[in-house]
């Protein structure tokens, strides 16, 4: 149509100009004007189309032609591959092939976390967890790959949220595959091929024994419920290689419920529980240690030659220190009872506060360690330090020092009373149960501060730092802890089935001192140490005489029946005790 229009214009422009013109061709016939039909343009004067109009029309036509040709060129040359790929995708359907996560076993081979495969291609296998108490904080839980509302995966990887599932994800995580299915115009499959095969994650063995973990959990939970504690935690660690036999936190969450994500009401109860079941108290719970630090103070005093182990100090139940600002008002430091004359071993057995006030800070003619030496030895035994580079193993805690006090108490100076209280595990001292277990393991094995392990690595040697000290110093401290079990504060775990060395502790909580944390640390068997342990029960009534020690007794009695091999000395193939 546009071509005919231009042809007509050109012909009009080329019409001969020498043709004779009649008057009626150039003058309007006024007489016949009423009879013209205006709807058919009769009687209208015509004028020729100007050159300018033709030029503009031509330019517009040329511009649109160039745009059309340019777009066609771009689609074919630059975007052809993209549109070809889109066409192929309409014909080829991609399906994810999900690999399975590695199975997690305990040290005896019992499955703790495994997979329930699906019969459908492209569907994630369900993760299943052992129905045992005391394992949730070790295993953790998962988030599955996520789909959008159209059924397509926008997150294809498993997301470990805690425990081994999170911090050892690189080992147990699978590598997903891809399958391509060719379809016809109606979407029906014609052929299929695996483009990339899925690879399952690596199976791993945890260091824990599920039976001992459950027994430890039940022991702590029983005492906490019976005696009014809000919760607790416990760790049992191999003193020879750092492998953790049991690590529990009370209360705990349910790994299965959180991974499935279906029981919303139950999950909401976990979240709203004021006892914080998501906190791993064994690795991240920070507690005032109380008297469980006294063995390390004793070791420091022996190494620094502050006092001989046989030297006796007198405990009347009250230590009166002159006040330099007011001679009439001395500062009083109390013992939990009057012990009379006590040597180092007896002071450990009876947990004499005054003995450790004196060797910690000094009194009259008896020289003390001082806060710098105290802090140095506490750090050597792992307090105030991260137990490992792997964040699974938790917090560093706090060892009080003059610098720490200035930072947290608006520049206040350090006083002698702060040293006294630090020497008995009070003031700002904060430790985790795992740190306490590592530290007492170092006393048991002669100074090897082992890096803890929660996943077995049989081909890798133990990693440790060495606490330098004489065999005599280690022996004196161990003897004092053994005496505590035979006739001192830890007599509650003086059992016929196993010889234990231990130290109890009671740490006051808050300014009112109405609540306490109850502690016990120790190792067994005494003659050839194999395992060390630390148990804490938190925020119980201050008058409570039954706490962590009773939980330890329940555990050891259970082990003597069901896992007696752990209570016996470790013997090599030649019958030599290791």
C-alpha positions as CSV (number, residue, x, y, z in Angstrom):
1,X,0.0,0.0,0.0
2,X,2.8,2.4,0.9
3,X,4.6,1.5,-2.4
4,X,1.4,2.3,-4.5
5,X,1.1,5.7,-2.7
6,X,4.7,6.7,-3.6
7,X,4.2,5.4,-7.3
8,X,1.1,7.6,-7.6
9,X,3.0,10.6,-6.3
10,X,5.8,10.2,-8.7
11,X,3.5,9.8,-11.7
12,X,1.7,13.0,-10.8
13,X,5.0,14.9,-10.6
14,X,6.0,13.6,-14.1
15,X,2.7,14.7,-15.8
16,X,3.3,16.7,-19.1
17,X,2.9,20.5,-18.5
18,X,2.3,21.5,-22.2
19,X,-1.2,20.0,-22.3
20,X,-3.9,22.6,-23.1
21,X,-6.0,23.6,-20.1
22,X,-9.8,24.2,-20.3
23,X,-11.3,26.9,-18.2
24,X,-13.5,24.4,-16.4
25,X,-10.4,22.5,-15.2
26,X,-9.1,25.5,-13.3
27,X,-12.3,27.3,-12.3
28,X,-14.9,26.0,-9.8
29,X,-18.2,25.2,-11.4
30,X,-20.3,27.2,-8.9
31,X,-23.6,26.4,-10.7
32,X,-23.1,22.6,-10.2
33,X,-21.7,23.0,-6.7
34,X,-24.9,22.0,-4.8
35,X,-25.0,18.7,-6.7
36,X,-21.5,17.6,-5.6
37,X,-21.2,14.8,-3.1
38,X,-18.8,16.0,-0.4
39,X,-18.4,12.4,1.1
40,X,-16.8,11.4,-2.2
41,X,-14.6,14.5,-2.2
42,X,-16.4,15.9,-5.3
43,X,-15.8,19.6,-5.7
44,X,-12.6,19.6,-3.5
45,X,-9.6,21.4,-4.8
46,X,-6.5,19.3,-4.9
47,X,-2.9,20.5,-4.4
48,X,0.3,18.5,-5.1
49,X,2.3,16.8,-2.3
50,X,5.4,18.9,-1.5
51,X,9.0,17.7,-1.8
52,X,9.5,18.2,1.9
53,X,6.7,15.9,2.8
54,X,8.1,13.2,0.5
55,X,11.6,13.6,2.0
56,X,10.4,13.4,5.6
57,X,8.3,10.3,4.8
58,X,11.2,8.7,3.1
59,X,13.5,9.4,6.0
60,X,11.1,7.9,8.5
61,X,10.7,4.8,6.4
62,X,14.5,4.5,6.1
63,X,14.9,4.9,9.9
64,X,12.4,2.2,10.7
65,X,14.0,-0.1,8.1
66,X,17.5,0.4,9.7
67,X,16.1,-0.3,13.2
68,X,14.4,-3.5,12.0
69,X,17.5,-4.7,10.2
70,X,19.8,-3.8,13.2
71,X,17.5,-5.7,15.7
72,X,17.4,-8.7,13.5
73,X,21.2,-8.6,13.2
74,X,21.7,-8.3,17.0
75,X,19.2,-11.2,17.7
76,X,20.9,-13.4,15.3
77,X,24.6,-12.6,16.0
78,X,24.8,-11.6,19.6
79,X,21.8,-13.2,21.3
80,X,21.4,-16.2,19.2
81,X,23.1,-18.5,21.6
82,X,20.9,-17.3,24.5
83,X,17.7,-18.0,22.6
84,X,19.0,-21.3,21.4
85,X,19.7,-22.2,25.1
86,X,16.2,-21.1,26.1
87,X,14.8,-23.3,23.3
88,X,16.9,-26.2,24.5
89,X,15.7,-25.7,28.1
90,X,12.1,-25.8,26.9
91,X,13.0,-29.2,25.4
92,X,15.5,-30.4,28.1
93,X,14.4,-30.7,31.7
94,X,17.1,-30.6,34.5
95,X,16.6,-32.7,37.6
96,X,18.8,-32.5,40.7
97,X,20.2,-35.8,42.1
98,X,20.6,-35.4,45.8
99,X,23.5,-37.2,47.5
100,X,23.1,-38.5,51.0
101,X,24.8,-37.0,54.0
102,X,27.4,-39.2,55.7
103,X,26.3,-41.4,58.5
104,X,27.5,-40.4,62.0
105,X,28.3,-43.3,64.3
106,X,29.4,-43.3,68.0
107,X,32.7,-44.9,69.0
108,X,31.2,-48.4,69.3
109,X,29.6,-48.3,65.8
110,X,26.1,-47.4,66.9
111,X,24.4,-45.1,64.2
112,X,23.6,-41.7,65.6
113,X,22.5,-39.9,62.5
114,X,21.6,-41.6,59.2
115,X,19.4,-41.2,56.1
116,X,16.0,-42.5,55.1
117,X,16.1,-42.6,51.3
118,X,13.2,-41.5,49.1
119,X,11.9,-43.6,46.2
120,X,11.4,-40.4,44.1
121,X,14.1,-38.9,42.0
122,X,15.0,-35.4,43.0
123,X,13.7,-35.7,46.5
124,X,15.9,-35.3,49.5
125,X,16.5,-38.2,51.8
126,X,15.2,-37.6,55.3
127,X,17.7,-37.3,58.1
128,X,17.1,-39.5,61.1
129,X,18.6,-39.3,64.6
130,X,19.1,-41.9,67.4
131,X,16.4,-41.7,70.1
132,X,18.9,-41.3,72.9
133,X,19.2,-38.5,75.4
134,X,22.3,-36.5,75.8
135,X,23.3,-36.4,72.1
136,X,21.5,-33.3,70.7
137,X,24.3,-30.8,71.3
138,X,26.9,-33.2,69.9
139,X,24.9,-34.0,66.7
140,X,23.1,-30.7,66.2
141,X,20.4,-30.4,63.5
142,X,19.8,-29.5,59.9
143,X,17.9,-27.3,57.5
144,X,16.9,-29.2,54.3
145,X,17.3,-27.8,50.8
146,X,14.4,-25.3,50.1
147,X,11.8,-25.1,47.3
148,X,9.9,-22.1,46.1
149,X,6.1,-22.1,45.6
150,X,6.6,-23.5,42.1
151,X,8.5,-26.5,43.3
152,X,12.0,-25.4,42.2
153,X,14.9,-25.6,44.6
154,X,16.4,-22.2,45.3
155,X,18.7,-23.6,48.1
156,X,20.2,-26.9,47.1
157,X,22.6,-27.6,50.0
158,X,21.9,-28.9,53.5
159,X,22.5,-26.3,56.1
160,X,24.0,-27.6,59.4
161,X,22.7,-25.5,62.3
162,X,24.7,-26.9,65.3
163,X,26.9,-29.7,66.5
164,X,28.7,-32.0,64.2
165,X,26.2,-31.4,61.5
166,X,27.4,-27.8,61.3
167,X,31.0,-27.7,62.4
168,X,32.0,-30.9,60.5
169,X,29.7,-30.3,57.5
170,X,32.6,-30.4,55.0
171,X,33.1,-34.1,55.8
172,X,29.5,-35.3,55.9
173,X,28.0,-33.1,53.2
174,X,27.2,-34.7,49.9
175,X,27.9,-33.5,46.4
176,X,24.7,-33.3,44.3
177,X,24.4,-34.6,40.8
178,X,22.4,-33.6,37.7
179,X,20.1,-35.5,35.4
180,X,18.9,-34.2,32.0
181,X,15.6,-35.4,30.6
182,X,14.6,-34.7,26.9
183,X,10.9,-34.1,26.4
184,X,8.7,-33.7,23.4
185,X,6.4,-30.8,22.5
186,X,3.8,-32.1,25.0
187,X,6.3,-32.4,27.9
188,X,6.5,-36.2,27.8
189,X,9.9,-37.7,28.5
190,X,11.7,-39.1,25.5
191,X,15.2,-39.9,26.9
192,X,17.4,-39.1,29.9
193,X,21.0,-39.1,30.8
194,X,23.0,-38.4,34.0
195,X,25.2,-35.3,33.4
196,X,26.8,-35.4,36.8
197,X,26.6,-38.2,39.3
198,X,25.8,-37.5,43.0
199,X,28.4,-38.3,45.6
200,X,27.4,-39.2,49.2
201,X,29.1,-37.5,52.2
202,X,31.7,-39.3,54.2
203,X,30.7,-41.4,57.1
204,X,32.2,-40.2,60.4
205,X,32.6,-41.8,63.8
206,X,32.1,-39.5,66.8
207,X,34.3,-40.0,69.8
208,X,31.4,-40.3,72.2
209,X,29.8,-43.4,73.5
210,X,26.0,-43.0,73.2
211,X,25.4,-45.2,76.3
212,X,27.7,-43.1,78.5
213,X,26.3,-39.9,77.1
214,X,22.8,-40.9,78.0
215,X,23.8,-42.1,81.5
216,X,25.6,-38.8,82.2
217,X,22.6,-36.8,80.9
218,X,20.2,-38.8,83.0
219,X,22.4,-38.4,86.1
220,X,22.6,-34.6,85.8
221,X,18.9,-34.2,84.9
222,X,17.8,-36.3,87.9
223,X,19.8,-34.3,90.4
224,X,18.8,-31.0,88.8
225,X,15.1,-31.9,89.1
226,X,15.4,-33.3,92.6
227,X,17.4,-30.5,94.1
228,X,16.2,-27.4,92.4
229,X,18.9,-26.7,89.9
230,X,17.9,-25.0,86.6
231,X,20.3,-27.1,84.5
232,X,23.8,-28.5,84.2
233,X,26.4,-30.0,82.0
234,X,29.1,-32.6,82.0
235,X,32.2,-33.7,80.0
236,X,34.2,-36.9,80.1
237,X,37.5,-36.8,78.2
238,X,40.3,-39.3,77.5
239,X,43.4,-38.0,79.2
240,X,45.7,-39.7,76.7
241,X,44.4,-38.4,73.4
242,X,41.7,-35.8,74.0
243,X,38.8,-37.8,72.7
244,X,35.5,-36.8,74.3
245,X,33.6,-39.9,75.7
246,X,30.6,-37.9,76.7
247,X,29.5,-34.2,76.4
248,X,26.0,-33.3,77.5
249,X,24.0,-30.2,78.3
250,X,20.8,-30.2,80.4
251,X,18.2,-29.4,79.2
252,X,18.6,-30.2,75.5
253,X,16.5,-29.8,72.4
254,X,15.3,-32.6,70.0
255,X,17.5,-32.8,66.9
256,X,14.7,-34.8,65.1
257,X,12.0,-32.3,65.8
258,X,14.1,-29.3,64.7
259,X,15.3,-31.0,61.5
260,X,11.8,-32.1,60.5
261,X,10.4,-28.7,61.4
262,X,6.8,-30.1,61.5
263,X,5.9,-29.9,65.2
264,X,5.7,-26.1,65.4
265,X,4.2,-26.2,68.9
266,X,7.1,-28.2,70.3
267,X,9.7,-26.1,68.6
268,X,8.0,-23.0,70.0
269,X,8.4,-24.5,73.5
270,X,12.1,-25.0,73.0
271,X,12.5,-21.4,71.9
272,X,10.5,-19.9,74.8
273,X,12.0,-22.2,77.5
274,X,13.7,-19.9,80.0
275,X,16.2,-22.6,80.7
276,X,17.7,-22.0,77.2
277,X,17.9,-25.6,75.8
278,X,19.7,-24.3,72.7
279,X,22.7,-23.3,74.8
280,X,25.4,-25.9,74.8
281,X,26.4,-25.5,78.5
282,X,29.3,-27.9,78.2
283,X,31.2,-25.8,75.7
284,X,29.6,-22.3,75.9
285,X,28.2,-22.1,79.4
286,X,30.4,-19.8,81.5
287,X,30.4,-20.4,85.3
288,X,32.3,-19.3,88.3
289,X,34.5,-22.3,89.1
290,X,34.8,-21.9,92.8
291,X,37.1,-24.3,94.6
292,X,37.8,-26.6,91.6
293,X,40.6,-24.2,90.7
294,X,42.5,-24.9,94.0
295,X,44.5,-27.9,92.5
296,X,45.9,-25.5,89.9
297,X,46.8,-22.9,92.5
298,X,48.5,-25.6,94.5
299,X,50.5,-26.7,91.5
300,X,51.6,-23.1,90.8
301,X,52.6,-22.6,94.4
302,X,54.8,-25.7,94.3
303,X,56.4,-24.7,91.0
304,X,57.1,-21.2,92.2
305,X,58.4,-22.5,95.5
306,X,55.9,-20.4,97.5
307,X,55.4,-23.2,100.0
308,X,56.5,-26.8,100.6
309,X,53.7,-29.4,100.5
310,X,54.3,-30.4,104.1
311,X,54.2,-26.8,105.5
312,X,51.0,-26.2,107.5
313,X,48.9,-23.1,107.6
314,X,46.3,-22.4,110.2
315,X,42.6,-22.0,109.4
316,X,40.5,-20.6,112.2
317,X,37.6,-20.0,109.8
318,X,38.4,-16.3,109.5
319,X,41.3,-14.3,108.0
320,X,41.6,-10.7,109.2
321,X,43.6,-8.4,106.9
322,X,44.5,-4.9,108.2
323,X,42.7,-2.1,106.3
324,X,45.3,0.5,105.3
325,X,42.5,3.2,105.1
326,X,40.9,2.4,108.5
327,X,43.0,0.5,111.2
328,X,39.8,-0.1,113.2
329,X,38.0,-1.9,110.4
330,X,40.0,-4.8,109.1
331,X,38.8,-6.7,106.1
332,X,37.6,-10.2,106.9
333,X,37.9,-13.2,104.6
334,X,35.9,-16.2,105.8
335,X,36.4,-19.9,105.3
336,X,33.5,-22.2,104.9
337,X,34.6,-23.8,108.2
338,X,37.6,-23.8,110.6
339,X,40.0,-26.5,109.5
340,X,42.9,-26.0,112.0
341,X,46.4,-26.7,110.8
342,X,46.5,-28.1,107.3
343,X,49.2,-29.0,104.8
344,X,48.7,-28.7,101.0
345,X,47.3,-32.2,100.6
346,X,44.9,-31.8,103.4
347,X,43.9,-28.3,102.3
348,X,43.0,-29.8,98.9
349,X,41.0,-32.6,100.6
350,X,39.1,-30.3,102.9
351,X,39.0,-27.4,100.4
352,X,40.3,-24.8,102.9
353,X,39.7,-21.3,101.6
354,X,42.1,-19.6,104.0
355,X,45.0,-21.9,103.0
356,X,44.5,-20.8,99.3
357,X,43.9,-17.2,100.2
358,X,47.3,-17.2,101.8
359,X,49.3,-19.0,99.1
360,X,47.4,-17.1,96.5
361,X,47.9,-13.5,97.8
362,X,50.2,-13.9,100.8
363,X,49.6,-13.1,104.5
364,X,51.9,-11.7,107.1
365,X,55.2,-13.6,106.7
366,X,53.9,-16.1,104.2
367,X,54.6,-15.1,100.6
368,X,51.9,-15.5,98.0
369,X,51.8,-16.1,94.3
370,X,50.2,-12.7,93.4
371,X,47.7,-12.2,90.6
372,X,50.3,-12.2,87.8
373,X,51.6,-15.6,88.6
374,X,48.1,-16.9,89.3
375,X,46.8,-15.7,85.9
376,X,49.8,-17.1,84.1
377,X,49.3,-20.6,85.5
378,X,45.5,-20.5,84.9
379,X,46.2,-19.7,81.2
380,X,48.7,-22.5,81.0
381,X,46.0,-24.9,82.1
382,X,43.7,-23.6,79.4
383,X,41.5,-21.2,81.4
384,X,40.7,-18.0,79.5
385,X,41.8,-19.7,76.3
386,X,39.8,-21.2,73.4
387,X,40.0,-25.0,73.7
388,X,40.4,-25.4,69.9
389,X,40.3,-23.5,66.6
390,X,37.1,-25.4,65.8
391,X,34.2,-23.2,67.0
392,X,32.3,-26.4,68.1
393,X,34.4,-26.3,71.3
394,X,33.1,-23.0,72.5
395,X,34.0,-20.0,74.6
396,X,37.3,-18.8,76.1
397,X,36.0,-17.7,79.5
398,X,37.6,-15.1,81.8
399,X,40.6,-15.1,84.1
400,X,40.5,-11.9,86.3
401,X,43.5,-9.6,86.2
402,X,44.2,-6.0,86.9
403,X,43.8,-5.0,83.3
404,X,40.5,-6.9,83.1
405,X,39.3,-5.0,86.2
406,X,40.3,-1.6,84.8
407,X,38.4,-2.4,81.5
408,X,35.2,-3.6,83.3
409,X,35.1,-1.5,86.4
410,X,35.8,2.0,85.2
411,X,39.6,2.0,85.9
412,X,39.4,0.7,89.5
413,X,42.7,-0.5,90.9
414,X,43.4,-4.2,91.8
415,X,43.2,-5.0,95.5
416,X,44.5,-7.8,97.6
417,X,41.0,-9.1,98.2
418,X,40.6,-9.5,94.4
419,X,43.6,-11.8,94.4
420,X,42.2,-13.8,97.4
421,X,38.9,-14.3,95.7
422,X,40.5,-15.2,92.3
423,X,42.6,-17.9,94.1
424,X,39.4,-19.7,95.2
425,X,37.7,-19.3,91.8
426,X,35.4,-16.4,92.6
427,X,35.3,-12.7,91.6
428,X,35.1,-12.5,87.8
429,X,36.4,-16.0,87.1
430,X,34.4,-17.7,84.3
431,X,35.1,-21.2,82.9
432,X,33.3,-23.8,80.8
433,X,32.9,-27.4,81.8
434,X,35.0,-28.5,78.8
435,X,37.8,-26.2,80.0
436,X,37.6,-27.7,83.5
437,X,37.8,-31.2,82.1
438,X,40.8,-30.4,79.9
439,X,42.6,-28.8,82.8
440,X,42.1,-31.7,85.2
441,X,43.1,-34.1,82.4
442,X,46.5,-32.2,82.2
443,X,47.0,-32.8,85.9
444,X,46.2,-36.5,85.4
445,X,48.5,-37.1,82.5
446,X,51.5,-35.1,83.7
447,X,51.1,-31.8,81.9
448,X,49.7,-32.4,78.4
449,X,46.9,-29.9,77.8
450,X,45.1,-31.8,75.0
451,X,43.1,-30.3,72.2
452,X,39.6,-31.9,72.5
453,X,38.2,-34.2,69.7
454,X,34.6,-34.9,69.0
455,X,35.2,-36.8,65.7
456,X,37.6,-39.7,65.7
457,X,40.9,-39.3,63.7
458,X,42.7,-42.6,64.4
459,X,45.6,-41.7,62.1
460,X,46.3,-38.3,63.6
461,X,48.4,-38.1,66.8
462,X,47.0,-36.1,69.8
463,X,47.6,-32.4,69.7
464,X,48.6,-30.7,73.0
465,X,50.5,-28.0,74.6
466,X,52.8,-28.8,77.5
467,X,52.5,-27.5,81.0
468,X,56.0,-27.5,82.3
469,X,56.3,-28.8,85.8
470,X,58.1,-31.4,88.0
471,X,56.7,-34.8,88.5
472,X,56.7,-34.1,92.2
473,X,54.4,-31.2,91.9
474,X,51.9,-33.2,89.8
475,X,52.1,-36.0,92.3
476,X,51.3,-33.9,95.3
477,X,48.3,-32.3,93.6
478,X,47.0,-35.7,92.5
479,X,47.5,-37.1,96.0
480,X,45.5,-34.3,97.5
481,X,42.6,-34.9,95.1
482,X,42.7,-38.6,96.0
483,X,42.6,-37.8,99.7
484,X,39.5,-35.6,99.0
485,X,37.8,-38.8,97.8
486,X,38.9,-41.0,100.6
487,X,38.2,-38.6,103.5
488,X,37.4,-35.1,102.3
489,X,34.8,-33.2,100.4
490,X,34.5,-35.7,97.6
491,X,34.0,-38.8,99.8
492,X,30.6,-39.4,98.0
493,X,32.4,-40.9,95.0
494,X,34.7,-43.2,97.1
495,X,33.5,-46.3,95.3
496,X,34.8,-49.9,95.4
497,X,34.5,-50.3,91.6
498,X,37.0,-47.6,90.7
499,X,39.6,-45.4,92.4
500,X,38.8,-41.7,91.7
501,X,40.7,-38.5,92.4
502,X,38.5,-35.4,92.6
503,X,37.9,-31.9,93.7
504,X,34.5,-30.4,94.5
505,X,33.5,-26.7,94.2
506,X,30.6,-24.5,95.2
507,X,30.5,-21.1,93.6
508,X,28.1,-18.4,94.8
509,X,26.0,-16.7,92.1
510,X,24.9,-13.1,92.3
511,X,25.1,-10.5,95.0
512,X,22.5,-12.1,97.3
513,X,24.4,-15.4,97.4
514,X,21.2,-17.3,97.6
515,X,22.1,-19.5,94.6
516,X,25.1,-21.6,93.9
517,X,26.8,-23.5,91.1
518,X,27.8,-27.0,92.2
519,X,31.0,-28.5,90.7
520,X,33.1,-31.6,90.7
521,X,36.2,-32.4,88.6
522,X,38.3,-35.5,88.7
523,X,39.9,-38.4,86.9
524,X,40.0,-42.2,87.1
525,X,41.4,-44.7,87.7
526,X,43.8,-43.0,90.1
527,X,46.7,-45.5,89.6
528,X,46.7,-45.1,85.8
529,X,44.5,-42.2,84.7
530,X,42.4,-42.8,81.7
531,X,39.5,-40.4,81.8
532,X,38.9,-37.0,83.3
533,X,35.5,-35.5,84.0
534,X,33.8,-32.2,84.9
535,X,30.2,-31.8,86.0
536,X,28.4,-28.6,86.9
537,X,24.9,-28.0,88.2
538,X,23.7,-24.4,87.9
539,X,21.8,-22.0,90.1
540,X,20.6,-24.2,92.9
541,X,19.6,-23.3,96.5
542,X,22.7,-22.2,98.5
543,X,21.9,-24.6,101.4
544,X,21.9,-27.6,99.0
545,X,24.4,-30.3,100.0
546,X,23.6,-32.6,97.2
547,X,24.7,-31.5,93.7
548,X,27.4,-32.3,91.1
549,X,29.1,-34.9,93.3
550,X,25.9,-37.0,93.5
551,X,25.5,-36.8,89.7
552,X,29.1,-38.1,89.3
553,X,28.4,-41.0,91.7
554,X,25.3,-42.0,89.7
555,X,27.4,-42.0,86.5
556,X,30.3,-44.0,87.9
557,X,27.9,-46.6,89.5
558,X,26.2,-47.0,86.2
559,X,29.5,-47.4,84.3
560,X,30.7,-50.0,86.8
561,X,27.7,-52.2,85.7
562,X,27.3,-51.4,82.0
563,X,30.7,-50.1,80.7
564,X,33.2,-51.4,83.2
565,X,36.0,-51.4,80.7
566,X,36.2,-47.6,80.8
567,X,36.9,-47.8,84.6
568,X,39.9,-50.2,84.2
569,X,43.4,-49.0,83.4
570,X,44.3,-49.0,79.7
571,X,46.6,-51.9,78.9
572,X,48.7,-52.3,75.7
573,X,48.9,-55.7,73.9
574,X,51.9,-56.7,76.1
575,X,49.9,-56.3,79.3
576,X,51.6,-53.0,80.3
577,X,49.4,-50.3,81.8
578,X,49.6,-47.2,79.6
